[in-house]
Amino acid sequence: MTVQDQVDRLTLHLPVFGMILRKSAVARFARTFGTMVAAGTPILESLENVAKTSGNRIVEEAIMNSRSSISEGRTLTEPLANSGIFPTMVTSMISIGESTGSLEQILEKIADFYEEEVDRAVDNLTALLEPIILVFLGVVIGGLVVAMYMPIFQMGSVVG
């Protein structure tokens, strides 16, 4: 396992940001894969391209495992479920899409749902960070003001 693999694994397990990155990866996978399947691209070729655009080696590895699973005649969902990256809801919906023949519609719904989840999580995170940033800026600006006026007050007390 390379250093990049360890960094990618660590980023997916970070407390707040890991959840956002994981949901973003799922949304990107579903959107790209759904678009390619809807365009008529063969599934094996689609999975290879989706894996290359995942942006995370752990996600890429999970997608390539599912690609090899399909080439061996098994399902797409088993390796995705075993990866631990894709939630149970996603793998269940993909399984339903595979069996009903409506994989592209299911992937589109998954992508819409997870894109909304990512947007909501980012909005909540920024709402949480705003007061922290304001307090930090207040302390920094207050420190600068004190640092500028302290010598003036000390000179005034020496002169007076």
C-alpha positions as semicolon CSV with decimal commas, in nm:
position;residue;x (nm);y (nm);z (nm)
1;M;0,000;0,000;0,000
2;T;0,148;0,331;-0,107
3;V;0,149;0,655;0,087
4;Q;-0,118;0,796;-0,145
5;D;-0,343;0,497;-0,068
6;Q;-0,299;0,558;0,304
7;V;-0,375;0,928;0,265
8;D;-0,687;0,853;0,059
9;R;-0,804;0,597;0,316
10;L;-0,742;0,845;0,597
11;T;-0,933;1,124;0,423
12;L;-1,236;0,898;0,385
13;H;-1,231;0,826;0,760
14;L;-1,194;1,185;0,885
15;P;-1,476;1,278;1,125
16;V;-1,666;1,547;0,931
17;F;-1,478;1,587;0,606
18;G;-1,460;1,212;0,546
19;M;-1,838;1,185;0,537
20;I;-1,857;1,472;0,288
21;L;-1,582;1,323;0,070
22;R;-1,744;0,980;0,076
23;K;-2,086;1,116;-0,020
24;S;-1,925;1,327;-0,290
25;A;-1,744;1,020;-0,429
26;V;-2,069;0,822;-0,432
27;A;-2,252;1,106;-0,608
28;R;-1,972;1,144;-0,865
29;F;-1,966;0,767;-0,925
30;A;-2,343;0,747;-0,969
31;R;-2,366;1,053;-1,194
32;T;-2,078;0,956;-1,421
33;F;-2,166;0,588;-1,438
34;G;-2,535;0,662;-1,499
35;T;-2,453;0,906;-1,777
36;M;-2,220;0,661;-1,947
37;V;-2,468;0,372;-1,921
38;A;-2,747;0,594;-2,056
39;A;-2,523;0,691;-2,348
40;G;-2,481;0,326;-2,440
41;T;-2,120;0,282;-2,334
42;P;-2,041;-0,080;-2,241
43;I;-2,050;-0,132;-1,865
44;L;-1,690;-0,257;-1,836
45;E;-1,559;0,044;-2,026
46;S;-1,784;0,275;-1,825
47;L;-1,657;0,137;-1,494
48;E;-1,297;0,176;-1,606
49;N;-1,355;0,541;-1,698
50;V;-1,553;0,608;-1,379
51;A;-1,273;0,457;-1,171
52;K;-1,015;0,684;-1,336
53;T;-1,223;0,994;-1,257
54;S;-1,300;0,900;-0,897
55;G;-1,025;1,117;-0,746
56;N;-0,956;0,868;-0,467
57;R;-0,753;0,549;-0,502
58;I;-0,964;0,358;-0,251
59;V;-1,281;0,439;-0,444
60;E;-1,100;0,359;-0,768
61;E;-0,997;0,021;-0,629
62;A;-1,355;-0,058;-0,523
63;I;-1,487;0,031;-0,869
64;M;-1,218;-0,175;-1,043
65;N;-1,302;-0,470;-0,817
66;S;-1,664;-0,445;-0,926
67;R;-1,547;-0,425;-1,287
68;S;-1,352;-0,749;-1,251
69;S;-1,652;-0,903;-1,075
70;I;-1,873;-0,822;-1,374
71;S;-1,614;-0,959;-1,618
72;E;-1,621;-1,284;-1,417
73;G;-2,000;-1,302;-1,450
74;R;-2,094;-1,186;-1,100
75;T;-2,290;-0,878;-0,997
76;L;-2,177;-0,519;-0,973
77;T;-2,302;-0,468;-0,619
78;E;-2,113;-0,736;-0,426
79;P;-1,765;-0,574;-0,446
80;L;-1,916;-0,227;-0,393
81;A;-2,085;-0,348;-0,074
82;N;-1,767;-0,519;0,047
83;S;-1,559;-0,204;-0,008
84;G;-1,719;-0,024;0,286
85;I;-1,729;0,301;0,089
86;F;-2,068;0,266;-0,072
87;P;-2,362;0,273;0,170
88;T;-2,606;-0,019;0,186
89;M;-2,881;0,193;0,035
90;V;-2,666;0,261;-0,273
91;T;-2,569;-0,101;-0,328
92;S;-2,929;-0,215;-0,275
93;M;-3,058;0,038;-0,526
94;I;-2,790;-0,057;-0,780
95;S;-2,883;-0,422;-0,730
96;I;-3,249;-0,338;-0,797
97;G;-3,148;-0,136;-1,103
98;E;-2,944;-0,428;-1,234
99;S;-3,226;-0,676;-1,191
100;T;-3,499;-0,449;-1,335
101;G;-3,293;-0,309;-1,622
102;S;-3,333;0,052;-1,509
103;L;-2,978;0,104;-1,385
104;E;-2,933;0,450;-1,539
105;Q;-3,251;0,588;-1,373
106;I;-3,152;0,442;-1,037
107;L;-2,800;0,586;-1,065
108;E;-2,946;0,926;-1,151
109;K;-3,166;0,917;-0,838
110;I;-2,868;0,813;-0,626
111;A;-2,658;1,097;-0,769
112;D;-2,935;1,352;-0,706
113;F;-2,982;1,233;-0,348
114;Y;-2,613;1,235;-0,259
115;E;-2,545;1,568;-0,429
116;E;-2,819;1,719;-0,212
117;E;-2,666;1,549;0,094
118;V;-2,323;1,695;0,012
119;D;-2,472;2,043;-0,040
120;R;-2,657;2,019;0,292
121;A;-2,348;1,897;0,478
122;V;-2,130;2,175;0,332
123;D;-2,393;2,436;0,421
124;N;-2,407;2,304;0,778
125;L;-2,029;2,303;0,802
126;T;-1,999;2,662;0,682
127;A;-2,275;2,771;0,920
128;L;-2,078;2,608;1,201
129;L;-1,747;2,764;1,097
130;E;-1,876;3,122;1,059
131;P;-1,887;3,203;1,435
132;I;-1,549;3,039;1,488
133;I;-1,395;3,249;1,211
134;L;-1,554;3,567;1,352
135;V;-1,414;3,501;1,699
136;F;-1,071;3,423;1,554
137;L;-1,069;3,745;1,349
138;G;-1,184;3,942;1,653
139;V;-0,898;3,805;1,861
140;V;-0,642;3,874;1,586
141;I;-0,765;4,229;1,524
142;G;-0,791;4,297;1,898
143;G;-0,435;4,172;1,942
144;L;-0,312;4,401;1,665
145;V;-0,490;4,701;1,817
146;V;-0,343;4,630;2,160
147;A;0,002;4,578;2,008
148;M;-0,022;4,913;1,830
149;Y;-0,158;5,120;2,118
150;M;0,040;4,967;2,406
151;P;0,364;5,152;2,316
152;I;0,169;5,480;2,282
153;F;0,018;5,437;2,631
154;Q;0,357;5,346;2,776
155;M;0,515;5,656;2,623
156;G;0,232;5,867;2,765
157;S;0,290;5,732;3,115
158;V;0,666;5,793;3,090
159;V;0,619;6,151;2,966
160;G;0,337;6,232;3,210
